[in-house]
Amino acid sequence: MRYISTRHGSQGNPQPLGFEDIMLAGLARDGGLYLPSEWPQFSKAEIAGLKGLGYTELAFRVMRPFVGEAFDEATFRRLIGEAYASFETPEVAPLKPLGDSGLHLLELFHGPTLAFKDVALQLLGRMLDHTLTVRGQHATIVGATSGDTGSAAIEAVRDRKTIDIFMLFPKGRVSEVQRRQMTTVLAPNVHNIAVQGTFDDCQDLAKACFNDLAFRDRHALTAVNSINFARVMAQIVYYFWAALKLGAPERPVAFTVPSGNFGNVYAGYAARQMGLPISHFVVGANSNDILARFFESGTMTTSEVVPTFSPSMDIQISSNFERLLFDLYDRNGATLADAMTTFRSTGTLKVGANALAGVRQLFDAGRLDDAGTLAAIADCRRRFGETIDPHTAVGYAVAQQHRRDASIPMVVLATAHPAKFPDAVEKATGERPALPARLGDLLDRAERVDGLRNDVEALKAMIDERRAAATAPARTKVRT
Ligand SMILES: *Cc1c(COP(=O)(O)O)cnc(C)c1O
């Protein structure tokens, strides 16, 4: 399997890369996002042959074509097994029917940090560590988080000798549970940094590190946010998992996905490109509804980000959307690169009528404000006895507005555990959801965090210093 950039052809025609290289790079050098040059195909008979497999074996079969020669079969099986052993249930992603409504919740939050990002990051951390160990290399992850990504990435790479992680978050602007899930990890390779600034400031700091090419090469900087194709790959698996349980390949299935960066729903699109019979997708948005407006009008226009009860969807520029646009631009990387440059400077991107008509056959979109979110949490609890988090609540509500065919099961992706967002859930239901037992003492654990002013030179100096300190003892530890 070879990978190309969504902007290939815009700066010459670089050689397609293998899986390890795109996993380590994250973002392509031309500014685009990597994806496979063609999708692996699963025939109806091959999909039928996957029925009844456990989650880890299914994961192996679905992902095998993507990794190619990067791992031998035994190693890849072991990495997958270890990644999903960290989940609370061997099912990894339990599928729960909501009465006889035809709606189903796919619970993706049983990993170590209680959000769906663990499904991909637990595996990515192990794949990175394996590849770096084999190559005798070290990499440095620099990332910015407004909440869920930070803890999932930290938990995925803690205690690894091959990786250091520097995670920036806006001081005083993440929830206490989210902050503690990061700062109570005391592993020596984990560096939590509370920045005096906003999430955007944090993201600008991280980007500035990547844009300093000498700095980037000196520390082998790596990105593990959802632009990394390895994360998309790992998320494809649970679309197969849910569809197989609901009668695929003989019966089609629909999915509703609460969306921010469009990574999760794009993984579903990829599953469909591979042959999985998915009838359509519903994209769920909160009041930050740029995606919903796009699917209605064919025009993408950015506006101000407003804070909501579903903070992981408080996003105006959905980075993964570029991968879908690549297909809407007939896989012409040069034309897409032009459109993206214009979008960055004007804040507007428009696709043609034909492209819009095509995409609307497959995608519906809906939005839900904060009042609707609380009402949806209460409604789900009252009708079905299930407590859902505010992100899942967006999906639950818009799924019901966009059932195209009552005979087709509708799967709503449950992206976070309700205890991760206890304030909103308590407001909606009158009851504060309890953290799972293994996280029960989170609020009593010791924290370690560094403060930093909003200054990229100060950040670079900190990273230089920490890396020098980490490597120095190893050099002087020579026996005499
Ligand atoms: C990250 C996140 C989302 C958004 O996922 P995307 O892949 O960015 O669309 C939704 N819900 C929760 C709980 C998240 O953590």
The ligand as an SDF file (V2000), in Angstrom:
LIG
                    3D

 15 15  0  0  0  0  0  0  0  0999 V2000
  -12.7060   14.4570   19.2540 C   0  0  0  0  0  0  0  0  0  0  0  0
  -14.1290   14.2310   19.6350 C   0  0  0  0  0  0  0  0  0  0  0  0
  -15.1860   14.3930   18.7080 C   0  0  0  0  0  0  0  0  0  0  0  0
  -14.9610   14.8640   17.2890 C   0  0  0  0  0  0  0  0  0  0  0  0
  -14.3370   13.8750   16.5090 O   0  0  0  0  0  0  0  0  0  0  0  0
  -13.7160   14.2500   15.0620 P   0  0  0  0  0  0  0  0  0  0  0  0
  -12.9990   13.0450   14.6140 O   0  0  0  0  0  0  0  0  0  0  0  0
  -12.8100   15.4200   15.3250 O   0  0  0  0  0  0  0  0  0  0  0  0
  -14.8580   14.6120   14.1810 O   0  0  0  0  0  0  0  0  0  0  0  0
  -16.4740   14.0890   19.1270 C   0  0  0  0  0  0  0  0  0  0  0  0
  -16.7270   13.7060   20.3940 N   0  0  0  0  0  0  0  0  0  0  0  0
  -15.7460   13.5570   21.3160 C   0  0  0  0  0  0  0  0  0  0  0  0
  -16.1070   13.1420   22.6930 C   0  0  0  0  0  0  0  0  0  0  0  0
  -14.4150   13.8060   20.9760 C   0  0  0  0  0  0  0  0  0  0  0  0
  -13.4470   13.6480   21.8910 O   0  0  0  0  0  0  0  0  0  0  0  0
  1  2  1  0
  2  3  1  0
  2 14  2  0
  3  4  1  0
  3 10  2  0
  4  5  1  0
  5  6  1  0
  6  7  2  0
  6  8  1  0
  6  9  1  0
 10 11  1  0
 11 12  2  0
 12 13  1  0
 12 14  1  0
 14 15  1  0
M  END
$$$$
